[in-house]
Amino acid sequence: MHQNPRHLLRLATLSLLLAASSAQAQPPAYPTRPIKVVVPFLPGGTADTLMRLIAAKASPMLEQQVVVENRAGAGGNIGADEVARAAADGYTLLFTPPGPLAINPYVFPNMPYDARTAFRPISIVGTMPSVLVVGPRVDARSLPDLISQARAHPGKMTYASQGYGTTTQLLGELFAIKAGAELVHVPYKGAPPILADLRAGRVDMVFFDSANALPQLAQNASLRALAVTSEQRSAALPDVPTLREAGFPDMVTTVWMGLAAPAGTPDAVVRTWLDVLDRIMRMPELRKRFEDQGVEPLASGPDDMRQTIERDARLWSGVIRATGASNR
């Protein structure tokens, strides 16, 4: 059938207009401006160090700067709350250990956000054991020696933590109960001041994650590792026994670091970050940087991170009830 040339022209023009309109209606590809990742602890700690390694690789992939911002305080709640209140557009993210998402609701009586609903998990990027490290003020050379000394001097030995609700506090509380020793909790805002006081002998011990512990043990002969919380001995510390070996089977645990976004963040943003993290975690040089700190690199995905948060919430809420640990 013969087509009217004018009709064909109108159809072609209409098609072009519709295509242009559709293109204009589509949001620009993410990201179009720098991305801020909030680390809710002081610079120099594990979360800060690992996120800066990731940011250095992610920025060229995303063709936008990934900026790490430290917002310490209240066991990570201050930084986490900033992200919870941010626009759900992918330009403000949270990189954190378990505390702000899985532990703090059971420690702090007045949480500024609902940890169950305020965030959209993206992925866990690394897991690691904790290491019981003692400073020069402690002359114990083994875990039994430490326990004997602590029992002999109740209320005299101190343990540091990175703040209320952190695994550093809860492991210290749990250890004190299991060991039958009275230890004094000394909270800090992050790892660097703990290290300074531990080296100076102003605090006696700390349960540090391996990323914090290993470099310090290598650089400071006055610091000693007495136990690790992993199921098996650490390849980086083969002569250090596990807590399970020492008779503490309930203290087998690992610390994780994960990336999360405000609730309601679009699927496209999450997919973008999953792709970036998967590519980064396959890089041999980055994997080595992680593994040198005792961190197992991974890109677990949203479902695994959500399930891990729920599992840790059950675990640590039980520890809090058993130990009486709280923001006191």
Buried (B, 14 or more C-beta within 10 A) or exposed (E): EEEEEEEEEEEEEEEEEEEEEEEEEEEEEBBEEEBBBBBBBBBBBBBBBBBBBBBEBBBEBBEBBBEBBBBBBBBBBBBBBBBBEBEBBBBBBBBBBBBBBBBBBBBBEEBBBEBEEBBBBBBBBBBBBBBBBBBBBBEBEEBEBBBBBBEEEEEEBBBBBBBBBBBBBBBBBBBBBBBEBBBBBBBBBBBBBBBEBBBEEBBBBBBBBBBBBBBBBEEBEEBBBBBBBBEEBBEBBEEBBBBBBBEBEEBBBBBBBBBBBBBEBBEEBBEBBBEBBEBBBEEEEBBEBBBEBBBBBBBBBBEBBBEBBEEBBEBBBEBBEBBEBBBE
